[in-house]
Amino acid sequence: MMHLTRQLTAISGLCLTLSTPAIADLSGTQTIQLLDKDNSAHTIGSITFSHEGEQTQYQLHIDHSQFTDYFLSMKEMKCLEGPELWCHLPYPYPSPRTISPDNTQWLSHDLLFMFKKPNEFGANFWNGIYYEFTVTEEGLIGRARAVDLNELAAPPDDLGIPPFAPMMLEDIDEGQRWLPSAVIR
């Protein structure tokens, strides 16, 4: 009997270990913050989640008062000022604005940025930033990845599929970039 009790306890412990970790609640209104290399938060807006059947939809509210207007390469841009300029580039094509714990690609497409040194001329769209989000118990955690935003010059063939596939993303040197992570909670 003692042997059976130990086996059941071991199985019970295994089941607890294999259970799904707690994840953030994708509902209500949450704050969007970009974190600099020193983990100082820069609040840039909020996101509101709503549910339609099995779909979770979101709506972004970017606080443009936190940004400065720049005219770069014949385009007006809203940029955060720091050691680098981080210019928000809203995704220019229709999207479903849906999210799930295992697919945050549309949100990443809506939070695209381009970075440049303040003294550089024009916009360098190959210096794109794509925050790759993971849903955790602390909220949505985004890691900055490099992407060439020139890919958005023409609409994708299928507007229902996010154009930036994981294979198009590259790691960045987080120590070299001003805002290497994002948090939504």
DRENDO-1510 file (C-alpha; in Angstrom, 1 decimal, always signed):
<recs>
REC; n; res; u; v; w
REC; 1; MET; +0.0; +0.0; +0.0 .
REC; 2; MET; +2.9; +2.4; +0.9 .
REC; 3; HIS; +4.4; +1.7; -2.6 .
REC; 4; LEU; +1.1; +2.5; -4.3 .
REC; 5; THR; +0.8; +5.8; -2.3 .
REC; 6; ARG; +4.4; +6.8; -3.4 .
REC; 7; GLN; +3.5; +6.0; -7.1 .
REC; 8; LEU; +0.3; +8.0; -6.9 .
REC; 9; THR; +2.2; +10.9; -5.3 .
REC; 10; ALA; +4.8; +10.8; -8.0 .
REC; 11; ILE; +2.2; +10.7; -10.8 .
REC; 12; SER; +0.3; +13.6; -9.1 .
REC; 13; GLY; +3.6; +15.6; -9.0 .
REC; 14; LEU; +4.2; +14.8; -12.7 .
REC; 15; CYS; +0.7; +16.0; -13.6 .
REC; 16; LEU; +1.3; +19.3; -11.8 .
REC; 17; THR; +4.6; +19.7; -13.6 .
REC; 18; LEU; +3.1; +19.1; -17.0 .
REC; 19; SER; +0.1; +21.4; -16.5 .
REC; 20; THR; -0.2; +24.6; -18.6 .
REC; 21; PRO; +1.5; +27.6; -16.9 .
REC; 22; ALA; -0.8; +30.5; -15.9 .
REC; 23; ILE; -1.1; +33.1; -18.7 .
REC; 24; ALA; -2.2; +36.7; -18.7 .
REC; 25; ASP; -5.8; +37.5; -19.1 .
REC; 26; LEU; -6.4; +38.9; -22.6 .
REC; 27; SER; -9.4; +41.0; -21.6 .
REC; 28; GLY; -10.1; +44.6; -20.6 .
REC; 29; THR; -7.8; +47.5; -21.1 .
REC; 30; GLN; -4.0; +47.2; -20.5 .
REC; 31; THR; -1.0; +49.5; -20.7 .
REC; 32; ILE; +1.6; +49.3; -23.5 .
REC; 33; GLN; +5.1; +50.1; -22.3 .
REC; 34; LEU; +8.5; +49.9; -24.1 .
REC; 35; LEU; +11.4; +49.1; -21.8 .
REC; 36; ASP; +14.8; +50.6; -22.4 .
REC; 37; LYS; +18.1; +48.9; -21.7 .
REC; 38; ASP; +17.9; +49.9; -18.0 .
REC; 39; ASN; +14.3; +48.6; -17.7 .
REC; 40; SER; +12.8; +52.1; -17.5 .
REC; 41; ALA; +9.3; +52.0; -18.8 .
REC; 42; HIS; +8.1; +54.4; -21.6 .
REC; 43; THR; +4.3; +54.2; -21.7 .
REC; 44; ILE; +3.1; +54.6; -25.3 .
REC; 45; GLY; -0.6; +53.8; -25.0 .
REC; 46; SER; -3.1; +51.1; -24.2 .
REC; 47; ILE; -4.8; +48.1; -25.7 .
REC; 48; THR; -8.4; +47.0; -25.2 .
REC; 49; PHE; -9.3; +43.3; -25.6 .
REC; 50; SER; -12.8; +42.1; -26.4 .
REC; 51; HIS; -14.2; +38.7; -27.2 .
REC; 52; GLU; -16.3; +37.8; -30.3 .
REC; 53; GLY; -17.2; +34.1; -30.0 .
REC; 54; GLU; -13.9; +32.2; -29.8 .
REC; 55; GLN; -11.9; +35.2; -31.2 .
REC; 56; THR; -10.1; +37.7; -29.0 .
REC; 57; GLN; -9.9; +41.1; -30.8 .
REC; 58; TYR; -8.0; +44.1; -29.8 .
REC; 59; GLN; -7.9; +47.8; -30.4 .
REC; 60; LEU; -4.8; +49.9; -30.0 .
REC; 61; HIS; -4.8; +53.4; -28.5 .
REC; 62; ILE; -1.4; +55.0; -29.2 .
REC; 63; ASP; -0.8; +58.1; -27.0 .
REC; 64; HIS; +0.7; +60.5; -29.6 .
REC; 65; SER; +1.5; +63.0; -26.9 .
REC; 66; GLN; +4.4; +60.8; -26.0 .
REC; 67; PHE; +5.8; +61.1; -29.5 .
REC; 68; THR; +7.5; +63.9; -31.5 .
REC; 69; ASP; +6.6; +64.7; -35.1 .
REC; 70; TYR; +9.3; +64.2; -37.6 .
REC; 71; PHE; +9.3; +64.5; -41.4 .
REC; 72; LEU; +11.6; +61.7; -42.7 .
REC; 73; SER; +11.9; +60.6; -46.3 .
REC; 74; MET; +8.8; +62.5; -47.4 .
REC; 75; LYS; +6.7; +60.9; -44.7 .
REC; 76; GLU; +5.4; +62.4; -41.4 .
REC; 77; MET; +6.3; +60.0; -38.5 .
REC; 78; LYS; +5.6; +59.9; -34.8 .
REC; 79; CYS; +8.9; +59.2; -33.0 .
REC; 80; LEU; +10.0; +58.6; -29.4 .
REC; 81; GLU; +13.2; +60.5; -28.7 .
REC; 82; GLY; +16.1; +59.1; -26.8 .
REC; 83; PRO; +19.6; +57.9; -27.7 .
REC; 84; GLU; +17.9; +56.7; -30.9 .
REC; 85; LEU; +14.7; +57.8; -32.6 .
REC; 86; TRP; +12.0; +55.1; -32.5 .
REC; 87; CYS; +9.4; +55.9; -35.0 .
REC; 88; HIS; +6.0; +54.0; -34.9 .
REC; 89; LEU; +5.0; +52.7; -38.3 .
REC; 90; PRO; +1.3; +51.6; -38.1 .
REC; 91; TYR; +0.7; +48.5; -40.2 .
REC; 92; PRO; -0.7; +50.1; -43.5 .
REC; 93; TYR; -3.1; +47.4; -44.6 .
REC; 94; PRO; -6.3; +45.9; -43.2 .
REC; 95; SER; -5.9; +43.3; -40.6 .
REC; 96; PRO; -8.3; +41.3; -38.4 .
REC; 97; ARG; -6.7; +42.6; -35.1 .
REC; 98; THR; -7.0; +39.3; -33.4 .
REC; 99; ILE; -4.8; +37.6; -30.8 .
REC; 100; SER; -4.6; +34.3; -29.0 .
REC; 101; PRO; -2.2; +32.9; -26.4 .
REC; 102; ASP; -0.3; +31.1; -29.2 .
REC; 103; ASN; -0.6; +33.7; -32.0 .
REC; 104; THR; +0.3; +37.4; -31.4 .
REC; 105; GLN; +1.5; +38.2; -35.0 .
REC; 106; TRP; -1.1; +40.8; -35.8 .
REC; 107; LEU; -0.3; +42.7; -32.6 .
REC; 108; SER; +3.4; +42.6; -33.5 .
REC; 109; HIS; +2.5; +44.1; -36.9 .
REC; 110; ASP; +0.5; +46.9; -35.3 .
REC; 111; LEU; +3.5; +47.8; -33.1 .
REC; 112; LEU; +6.2; +48.1; -35.8 .
REC; 113; PHE; +8.9; +50.7; -35.3 .
REC; 114; MET; +11.9; +52.0; -37.2 .
REC; 115; PHE; +15.0; +53.1; -35.4 .
REC; 116; LYS; +17.7; +55.6; -36.4 .
REC; 117; LYS; +20.3; +57.8; -34.8 .
REC; 118; PRO; +19.0; +61.4; -34.3 .
REC; 119; ASN; +21.8; +62.8; -36.5 .
REC; 120; GLU; +21.1; +60.4; -39.4 .
REC; 121; PHE; +19.3; +61.8; -42.5 .
REC; 122; GLY; +16.0; +60.3; -43.6 .
REC; 123; ALA; +14.3; +57.1; -42.7 .
REC; 124; ASN; +16.0; +53.8; -42.9 .
REC; 125; PHE; +13.2; +51.3; -43.3 .
REC; 126; TRP; +15.6; +48.3; -43.2 .
REC; 127; ASN; +16.1; +49.3; -39.5 .
REC; 128; GLY; +12.7; +47.9; -38.6 .
REC; 129; ILE; +11.7; +46.6; -35.2 .
REC; 130; TYR; +9.1; +43.9; -34.7 .
REC; 131; TYR; +8.2; +43.0; -31.1 .
REC; 132; GLU; +7.8; +39.3; -30.9 .
REC; 133; PHE; +5.3; +38.7; -28.1 .
REC; 134; THR; +4.8; +35.8; -25.7 .
REC; 135; VAL; +1.8; +35.6; -23.5 .
REC; 136; THR; +3.0; +35.0; -19.9 .
REC; 137; GLU; +1.5; +35.2; -16.4 .
REC; 138; GLU; +3.1; +38.7; -16.1 .
REC; 139; GLY; +1.4; +39.9; -19.3 .
REC; 140; LEU; +2.5; +40.0; -22.9 .
REC; 141; ILE; +6.2; +40.3; -23.1 .
REC; 142; GLY; +7.8; +41.4; -26.4 .
REC; 143; ARG; +11.3; +41.0; -27.5 .
REC; 144; ALA; +12.6; +43.3; -30.2 .
REC; 145; ARG; +13.6; +41.6; -33.4 .
REC; 146; ALA; +15.0; +43.1; -36.6 .
REC; 147; VAL; +12.9; +43.2; -39.7 .
REC; 148; ASP; +13.2; +45.0; -43.1 .
REC; 149; LEU; +10.1; +47.2; -43.3 .
REC; 150; ASN; +10.6; +47.8; -47.0 .
REC; 151; GLU; +8.7; +44.6; -47.4 .
REC; 152; LEU; +5.5; +46.6; -46.7 .
REC; 153; ALA; +6.0; +48.9; -49.7 .
REC; 154; ALA; +3.4; +46.7; -51.6 .
REC; 155; PRO; +0.4; +45.0; -50.0 .
REC; 156; PRO; +0.9; +41.2; -49.3 .
REC; 157; ASP; -0.8; +38.8; -51.7 .
REC; 158; ASP; -3.1; +37.6; -48.9 .
REC; 159; LEU; -4.3; +40.3; -46.5 .
REC; 160; GLY; -5.4; +37.6; -44.0 .
REC; 161; ILE; -1.9; +36.3; -43.4 .
REC; 162; PRO; +0.6; +38.4; -41.4 .
REC; 163; PRO; +3.4; +39.2; -44.0 .
REC; 164; PHE; +6.3; +39.0; -41.6 .
REC; 165; ALA; +6.9; +35.3; -41.0 .
REC; 166; PRO; +9.3; +34.2; -38.2 .
REC; 167; MET; +12.0; +33.3; -40.8 .
REC; 168; MET; +12.1; +37.0; -41.8 .
REC; 169; LEU; +13.0; +38.1; -38.3 .
REC; 170; GLU; +16.5; +38.5; -37.0 .
REC; 171; ASP; +18.0; +38.8; -33.6 .
REC; 172; ILE; +19.2; +42.2; -32.5 .
REC; 173; ASP; +22.0; +43.1; -30.2 .
REC; 174; GLU; +19.8; +44.2; -27.3 .
REC; 175; GLY; +22.7; +46.1; -25.7 .
REC; 176; GLN; +22.9; +48.3; -28.7 .
REC; 177; ARG; +19.2; +49.1; -29.1 .
REC; 178; TRP; +17.4; +51.7; -26.9 .
REC; 179; LEU; +14.1; +49.9; -26.4 .
REC; 180; PRO; +14.8; +46.2; -26.7 .
REC; 181; SER; +11.5; +45.0; -25.1 .
REC; 182; ALA; +7.8; +45.7; -24.7 .
REC; 183; VAL; +5.3; +44.8; -21.9 .
REC; 184; ILE; +1.6; +44.9; -22.1 .
REC; 185; ARG; -0.3; +44.4; -18.8 .
</recs>
